[in-house]
Amino acid sequence: MVKMAGEGLELPGQVVLVLQGGGALGAYQVGVFQALHEAGIEPDWVIGTSIGAINGAIIAGNPPDQRMPRLETFWNHVRNGGEFELPSLWPGLGHLLTNFATVTQGVPTFFTPRRPAWGGLNAPLGVDAASYYSTEPLRETLGALVDFAYMNAADKRTRLTVGAVNVRSGSMRYFDSRDEAICLEHVMASGALPPAFPAIRVESEPYWDGGIYSNTPLEAVLDDHPRKNSVIFMVNVWQQSGPEPESIWQVMGRQKDIQYASWRARCPRISAAPPSSASLPPGAAIRRCTSCGCSRRGWTARITPRTSTSPLRGSVRGATPATPRRGG
């Protein structure tokens, strides 16, 4: 299957956009999506976890001409709600101490403090309330930005898959709009990182952020049935390799990189056997998906931020994604 995109561009398969968890680096994902959109490339399938699930829901839950405005609205809401670093909420809470106002007041469009939880770590609140913050504001924000009726329409315009981990079993589950109707709970469950945010129940079962199990949900593509030739754009916002850290701050950043970026080590079906990359953007690494047990081909374009000013990935203002011209 060859798809045409933009100015006669040929893409040898379905276009898949894979979005990691990464807090504030979700803003970089928006930049990558914008580059694809401006190149005339719209995803057939978006797979996300944590903040990637939120961005993915906004993309899949809107017509192509409304996707960028809705993404910008969401990130403007988050930015205008207060000066804070989202990654502090996804990987851990330590860096929140740098902004007392956010810790004590939250962000109106995203989360608000859950006062009983601050009374003691051993308070028996139940898994639905055992968190420092309530995400009810996020429910309202996403409800206004994502059209789930559009997403779940019979023609399945853009497929959405979001990952969450079952609190009881510890098993990862992918909720897929191809197989079931996706709702707000699925998306919020994928971004419910403990202990900042509470578990979200789906079909009476409690779920947490899928990033604590698999932060790069590439396996959802490789395990798909039936398999299809695919061009996979994977936004890699955490760096698996890096220099030796020299300070505790750098150690904290390096630990998060390894924890959240080790997608290739867990994915032996990715080999370093790229085709000609003359038409790829600078810095994009392309790899072939192998050993899938079938004749289908998958080419993964890994797109990585060029700069980051914080070891905990608190800012990517210097990162400008190059426009991807061809994914495989």
N, C-alpha and C positions, 0 to 999 in steps of 0.2 A: 504494500500500500504506500503510495506517495501522495503527500498532501502539499498543497500550494499555500504559501503564506507570503503576504506582503508583495513585493515586486517580483513575482514569479519564482520565489524561493521554494525549493523542493525539500520537503521533510519526509524521510523514509519511515513514517509510522505515526502512531498517535502521540500527541504532545502531552507529556506528564510533568507537572510541576510539584517537586517535593520540598516541603518547607519544614525546617527544624524548629525546635523550641530554642529560645534565646532572649526572651524579654525585649529590651529596647532594640536589639538587633532585628526585631521584626520590622522595624522601619526600613532597614536595608532590603528586606524581602520585597517591600513595596517598590523600592527603586528598581530591583531586578524585574519585577512584574511590569513596571512602566516601560522599561527598555524593550521587553518582549512585545508588549501591547503596541508600542510605537513602530515596531518592526513588522506588525501585522500578524503576530503569532499569538493565538489565544489557546489556552490549555484545554485539552479534552478531558483531563483528569487532574484534580488537585488533591494532594495527600499532605496532611499536616498533623503536627502534634504541638500542644501547648500554644504559644503565640502563633505558630504556623497554622494551627487549626482555626484560630480566630481570623487571621488574614485569608485563609483558604475559604472559610464560610462566606466572607464578604465577597470574594471573587466569584465563587460558584452560585451564590445567592443573589446575583444581580446580572442584568443584561450587560454585554461587553461595554457599551457606551456609558454605563453608570458605575463600573467597577472602580476606576481610579478616583472619581469624586467621593464615593463612599469610603474607600480606604483613607483618603485624605481627611475626611470628616472624622473618622475614628481616631486617627493619630493626632489630629488637632484637639479633639476632646481630651485625650490622654495628656498631651503636652500642656494644654491650658489648665488642666486640673491641678497642676502643682509641679514644682521642680523636684524630680525624683528619678531614680534609675530603675527601670523595670527589671533588669536582670537580677537585682537584689532580691526580687520576689520569686523569680523562678529558681535559680541555683541555691539561694540561701538568704538568710535575713541579716547577716552581719553588717553589710554596708548601709543598711537603712539608718543606722545610728548617725550618719552624716546629715540627715535631714529630719530634725525632730518634728517639724510641722507635719510632714507626711506620715511619720510613724503614728502620731497621735490623732490625726484628722483624716488620713486616707486621701483618696482622690475621688471627688464626687461622682464622676462618670464611670468609675472602675470598681473601687472597693472602699469600705468604711470599717473602722475599728469595731471589733466584737468585744465589748467591755468585759463580759464575764470571763473571757479567755485570759485576760490580763491579771486575773485574781490568783493564778497559780497554775503551774504546769500539770498538776495532778488533779485538777478539777474535773469531775466526771460529766462532761458535756455531751457525749455521744459523737459519733464520727461525722454527723451532719453539722455539728457546731464546734468541733474541736479544732479551731483555727484562730489565728490572730485577727483575721478580717472576714467580713461578709462580702460576697461578690454579687449581691442583689443589684447594685447599680450597673454592673456589667450586663446583667440580664436585660435591663431596660435599654441600655445603649445598643446592644446587638439586636434586640428586637426591632429597633427602629432602622437598622442598617442592613439587615439580612432578610430577604424575601424567601422564606422557606417554601412557600407554595410554588414559586418559580423554580427553586432548586429541585423540588420533588415532582415536577411536572412529568407527564407521561413520556415526553420526548427526551428527558434526561440530558438537557443541553450541555452541562458540564458536570461530570461526575465528581463527587466529593467523598473522601475517606478521611476520618479522623481517628486517632489512636488514644485509648485510655486504658489504665491498668486497674483490674478488679482488686479492691482493698482486701477482700476475704481470701481469694485464691492466689493473688499475686500474678495472675495471667494477663497478658496483653490482649486487648480486643480491638479490632478495627471495625468501626461503624461505617458502612458503605452505602451511599445513596443509590447505587445500582441494585442493592439487595433489600433495602428497607428505607422507609421515610426518615430523613434526618431532621432532628428538631433541635431546639436551643439547648436542651440538656446534654445532648451528645457533644456539642461544641464546648460547653462550659466544663463538662467532665474532663475533656482533653486538656484543659488549662487549669485544672484544680490542683495546683502544686502545694503539698503540705510542707510545713505547718502554717504557711501564710494563708492559704485558702482552704475551705472545707471540701470534703468529698461531695460529689453530685450523684444523685441516684438515677439510674436508668433501669427500667423494669425492676424496680425495688432493690437493685444491687448498688452498693456504693463504689464509685470510681474516682481515681486520682489521675493527675496529669500523666499522660503517656510517656513524657520525657524521662521520667524516673526509671522506665524500663527500656525504652528505645527512643532516643532523641532524634534519630534520623530514620524515618519510617520507610526506607527504601525497600525493605523486604515485602511490603505490601504489593509492590510492582512485580517483584521476582516470583512471588507466590500466587499471583493472580491466575485465575482460570475462567475462560480459556485465555492463554497468553496471546499477546499481539506484538508485532514489531513496534518499538517505542523509541521516542526521542525524549530523554528524561533530563530536565533542568533541575539540578539539585543545588539549592542555595546553602552553601557550607559556611555558616557563621561562626563556627568554632574550629580551631586549628589543631589537628592531631599531632603535628610535629612543631617543634619550636626550640628556642635556645634555653640553656640552663637558667632557671630563676636564681636571683641573688638576694632577694629580700622576702620577707614574709608576705608582703603584698603581691609580689610577683609569683610566689609559690601558690597563693590562693587562686590567682588567675590561671596559672599553668594547670593546676588540679582540675579546674572547671573545664578547660580546653580538652583535656584527656577524657574526662568523664562524659562530656556531651558530644565529642566529635569522633569517637572511635568507631565510625560506621564501617570503615573498610576492614578493620580487624575482625569485626563481627560478621562480615559479609564476604566470604571467600569466593562468591560468584562474581566478584568484580575483578577484572584483570587489567593490567596496564598495557593494553594493546590497541591504542587509538588509531583511527584512520587519519588521513591528512587533516591537519588542523589549521590550514591556511586561512580559512574563513571564520575561525572562532575568534571571539574577543580576547584581548590580552588578559592573561591570568586565568583563563578558563581551561581546566583540565578535563579531558574527555577520556572515558574508559568504556570498555565493552563488557556487557553482562554475559557471563559464560556459565557453562555447566547447569543449564536450566532444564536439561532433559528433553529439549524440543528444538525445532529448527528456527524458532523465532529469534529475532535479534533485538538487543536493547543497547542504545548508546547513551551514556550518562555524561552530561556536561556539568561539571562541578564548578560553581561560580563562588568566588571567595572575596570578601571585603579586602580592599587594598590597605586600609589603615584602620587603627583603632586606638583611642587615646587612653583607655583604661584596661588594666589587667583583668577586671571583671566585665569587660566589654560594655562599659557604661555609655560610650559615645561612638558613633560612626560618622560624625559630621564630615570627616575628610574622605569618606569612601564614596566614590562615584562609580556605579556599575556600568561597564561597557555594554553597548548594545549587542546582544547575541545575534549573530547572523545565520548560524546553522548549528544544529545540535547533533548531527550524525551523518 
